[in-house]
Amino acid sequence: MPNPLSARTIELVKQSAPAVAAHASDITKTMYGLLFKDEHIKALFNQANHGENGSQVHALAAAIVGYAQNIDNLAPLLPVIERIAHKHIGFHILSEHYPYVAKSLLAAIREVLGEAVSEELINAWGEAYWFLADTLIEREEQIRAELEKRAGGWNGWREFRVAEKIKESDVVTSFVLRPVDGHGVALHRAGQYLTFDLCLLDGSKMKRNYSISSGPNQGFYRISVKREENGKGGSRYLHDHVAVGTVLKVTPPAGDFYLPEEPTSEMVLLSGGVGLTPMVSMLEAIAGDYPDVEAHFVHGAMNSSTHAMDKHVRSLAQQHGRVAVSTFYSEPAARDVAGFSHDEDGFITRGWLEANTPIDTANFYICGPKPFLRSMVSDLRALGVSSDRIHYEFFGPADELLAA
């Protein structure tokens, strides 16, 4: 761990928290503007989240304020630090990149707050930044070392070839990836994601995270991607232009949302839309390695045209013998008859969860769009499920401290 923060630094950062909070979005916009003048650094970031009103601007603004307000008690921030460290592994952010962020952040604070900023305050924020940065760097080095020690493990970008392209529904396609070098791949933890460096047809590049939808194995990874017509272009590129034989650049599996090494006896895998992808990975792991675990696979989709991998899920459940599958269609098509193509019409509700899942004892793993996630987490908390039994992953940036 880095050296503790000085008492004076803690005092100054906490005193400045209200002023920083009042101008946090301007500070982060200014910081990214300065940071992205360097094309090498700009290329490290997921630009889809960094526009003028990009979600990462607001996420980082909230996180900077949270850090300032809690700088004398960082224990609650440790899960966030873990999540950021995994994202940095995915985007291949290294220790030598941190000084660029430090310089831009401190310059942005000085520029936005103007005369209110003393040299002493800038130095305090510098010390606070490097305390957090050194904590992250240390954790990232540990994760990288562990990944490289695994059979089939690697560090940085590695080339994978698309071995299969499978249409799972009208909007979801799976891509099976095998390493070009012919060696094995590192066992991922069910629920983790891969990060891709995509080169689009116009020559531009973008980085994207996609959850692994296959269970841990040492031969291949599978991702299952929804084509987003109004997205930034990553999913459309994969669907429309990536074929069997295409080579893609990938970093090692990362992410802090995954099954524990020893799952509890009762688990509920709860997903909406393409949020089922990490859940299928978890279900494959349960079916293959945990015969004594009782699991509930609960999924919500619009209808059969968007519902992916249902036959595969039900086959895994039948193979395991202790997995119950329940699917909900919010807008069933004429051909979708409850009890045949799916189990329930409508949305997953608090009442249904209370009546059909082991609310008092199970661990809940949740993934899906933000409205779905907010609804499910809120409902579970209202039913008395403790926070330590609610685990979730969502799409897009979190309200994190220094996420890329």
N, C-alpha and C positions, 0 to 999 in steps of 0.2 A: 504494500500500500504506500502511496506517496506520503510525504511529511504532512502533519496536520496543518490546517489553516491557522494563521495567527488570529488572536482575539481581536486585534484592530481590523483586520480584513473582514471578519465576520460582522463586526459592528458596522463598518462602512457599507458593506453590500446590503445588509438588512435595512439600514437607513435609506439607501437609495432605491429600495424596492418599489415604493409608491410612484416615484418619478419614472422609473423604468417601466412599470406597469402601464402608466398613462401614455407612454410612447412606444410600447413594445413592438407593435406592428411596423411602425416607421423604422425602428432600429433594425429589425430583421430584413425588411425590404432593402434598406441601405446596405446592410451587411452582405446580402446576396449579390447586390449590384456591384459592390467592390470585389467580392470574391470571384465572381464570374468574369471579371476582366481577364483573368488567366484562363485560357482555353484548356490547358492541361487539367486544372482543378475543376473547371466547369464540366468536363467530360466524365468526372467521377460521380456526378449526381444524376438522379432521376429527374430530368427536366420537366416531365409531365406535372410534377408537383410544385414547380418553382416559378410560375408565371406571376404577373402583377398581383393577382388575387389567388395565387396557388395555395393549396391546402397546407403545404409545408411551411409557408410564411407564417400562417396563423398558429400552426402547431408549435413551431419553434418559439414564437412570441410568448405563447402560454407557458412553455417549458422554461424559458429564461426567467420569467416572473416566478414560477414555482421554485426554481433553484434558489433565487434570491431570498424568497420568503422562508425557505426551509434549510438554509445553508448551515444552521447550527444543529440540525438534526437530519442527516442524510439517509438514515435507515429506510424511511418509506420510499426513497428514490432508487433503492438497489434493484428492484425488478425492472425499472425503466432503464437503468444502466445496462442490465443484462440484455434487454431487447435491442438497445442501440448497438451494443457490441456485436450482436449477431447480424444486424443490418450492415455494419461496417465490414464484416467478413464477406457478406454477399457482394457488396459493391467494391471490394478489394481496396478499402481505405487503409492506409498504412500510417505509421508514426510520423513519417516525413510530411504528411499532408496537414497535420494539426497546426503548425505555425501559420499557415495561410489563413485558417479560420480565426486564429487568435488575433492576427493583425487586422483582419476585416471587422471582426466583432468590436474590438476596442476602438477602432477608428469610427465605426458607426455610432457607438455610444457617445463618443466625443462630438461627432457632427450633429447628432439629433438633439442631445441635451444642451449643447452649447456652453454658455458661461456657467451653467450649474455644475459643470464637471471640473473638479480639481485634479491636479496631477496625482495626488494621494489616492483619490477615488479610482482613477484609471489603473493605478498600480494594484489596488485592492481587487478590482475586477480581473486584472491579469493573473494575479495569484489564484483567484477563485477558478478561473478558466483552466489553468494548468493543473490544478488539483483534480478537477473532473477529467481533463484530458489524460493525465497520467494514470488515473484509475481505469479509464477505458482502454488505454494502450496496453496496460498490464493484463487486463482480462482478455483482450483480443489476442495477445500473444499466447495466452494459455489455450484458448480455443483453437488457434491455428496449429499449435504444437500437438494437441490431442487429435485433430483431424489428420495431420500428416502421419501420425503413428498408426492410424487405422489401416488395415489391409485395403488397398485400393484408394487410399486417401491422397489428397493433393492440396496445394496452396495456390491461390490466384486463378487465372483463367485456363481452362482445359477444353479441348475440342471434342464435341460429341456429334455423332451422325444420327439423323433420324432413321430408325430402323423400321418403324411402322407408323402409319397415320390412320387413325380409327375414328370414324364419325359416330359419336355417342348419342347425339340428338340433333335437332335442326340447328342448334346454336353452339353445341359443345363438341370439340374434337380432341382426341387424345394423341399424344406424340410419345412414342417409345424411343428412348435415347440410349445409345451405346457408345462408349469411348472410342475415338478414332485410333488411339494407340493400341487397342486390342487388349488392354489390361482390365482388371476388375474395377469396380466402383466401391466407394466407402459405404458401409451400412449407415443409412440415415436413421433418425429417430422419427417414428411415424407421426406426421403432422408438420414436419419441416418443409422448407421451400428451397428452390434453386433460383439463382439470379442469372439472367441472360444478358449478354451484350449483343444487341441486334443491330445489324447494318441494313437499313432500309433501301429501297430501290433508288431513291434520290441521293444516296450516299450519306444521308444523315444517320446518326446512331442514337439508340435509346437503350436504357437499362430497365429490365422488368423482372419482378419476382413472380414466380408461379409455384404454387404448392405441388409437392410430389403426391401423386394419387396412387402410386404403387406401394405395397408393403416393403419393408427393408429386405434387400437382397444384394448380392455382390455382382450381378450381371448387368443391370440396366436401371434406369429411372423412367418413370412415366409421368407426364404432366397432362392435365385435362383442362383445356382453355375455352372459355366462352368468348364467342366473337362479339365484341362490343361495337356496334355500328357507329356510336357517337363517342367512342373512346379516342385516345391519343394516337392510335395506329398500331400498337404492338400486337394486339390480338388479331387484327385484320391482316397484318403481315404474316403471322403464323398460319392463319387459316387459308389465305389466298395465294401465298407465294412460297411457303415452306413445304417441300415434298419429301418423300422417302429419298434418302441420299444427301439431303441438305446438311451441311456442317454448321453447328452453332457453338458459340463460346459460352462456357458455364463455369461458375465458381462452386465450391463445395456446398453441401447441404448446410443450411443455417436456420435459425429461428428458435425461439424459446417456448413455442406452443407445441407440445408433443406428449405422447403417452409416457407415463413414468415407467421405469425399468421393471417395477413390480406393480402392475395395475391392481386397484382394489377389486373386490369381488363383484361390485355393481357399478356399471358405467352407462351414461347416457350420451350418445353422440348426436348432437342437435345441429341441423344445418338448414340453410336457406339458399336456393339458387345454386350457383357454382361453388358455394361454400361447402358443398359435399366433398370436394376433392381431398382435403386432408383427412376427412372422416373415412373415406374409402381406404386410404392408407392405413389409418388406425384399425379399421375393421379387418383388413387383410392381416395385420399383425396379430390381432386378437384371434382370428380364425386359425392362424398358423401356429401360434406360440402359447396361447393362454386358454386351454380347454375348460378351465374352471371358472372363468370370468363370465358373469351374467351381463349382457349388454343390450341396450335399446338403441336402434338406429332410427332416428326420427328426422324426416326430411320434408321440407316444403318447397314446392315448385309451382309454376304457373299452370302447366298442364303437360300432357304427354309429349308435346312437341319440344319442350325445353328440358324435360326430365331425363337426365343422363344416368347411365350405368345401373339402372334398376335391376336388370336380370343378374348382373354380376353381384350386386349387393345381396339379392335374395339367395343366390347360389352359395355365397359365403356364409350367410346365416343358416342355411340348411346344413351345410357341411359342419358348422360348429355345433349347432344343436341347442345353444343357450342364448341365441340372439333373436330379439323380436324386431321386426321391421314395420314401421308405420310411415306412410307417405300421405301428404296433404296437397291437394290442387286448389289454388286460390281462384283460378278461372278455368275450370274444366271445359274441354271442348265437347262437341256433341258425341264423339266416340268414347269419351272418358266416363266410364260408369264406376262409381264408388263401389269397392268390393271386388272389382276385377282389375282395372288398369291402375287403381290406387286405392287407398284405404279410407280417406276422409275428404269431403269437400270443405273448402274454406281455409282458414289459417290455423296454425298451431296456437292453442290458447292456454292460458294459465290453468283453467279448469281441467282441460284434457291432460296436461302434464301432471297435475295433482292426482288425477284419477288413474293414470296409466303408467306412471314411472315411480321408482322408489325415491320419492322426494326427501325422505328423512335420512337416507343413508348413501345415496349414489353420488359419484363425482360426475359433473356435467361439463362436457367439452362442446363449445359452441363456435360456429364459423358461418359468416354470411355477410350480406350488405349491412351497413351501419344501422338503418332503421330496424332491421330484423334483430341485430345484436342488442341494440338498446332495449327493444321490447322483451326479448327472452331473458336478459340479465335482470331487468326490472321485475318481471314476473317471478323469476326464481327467488329473488330477494324478498319479494312480497310473500312468498310461500315459506319463508324461513330458512332457505338454503344459505348456509354460511359462505362468506367470500372465499374461504380456502377450498371449497368444493366447486367453485365456478371458475372454469378456465376458458379463455376465449382468444380467438384470432379474428382480425377484421381486415378489410381491403383498404388500401391507402395508408397515409402516414398517421401515426399516433401522435398524441400531444406529448412529444418527447423532448429531451434536453438539447441534444445536438445531432439529431438523426439526419442521415444523408438521404 
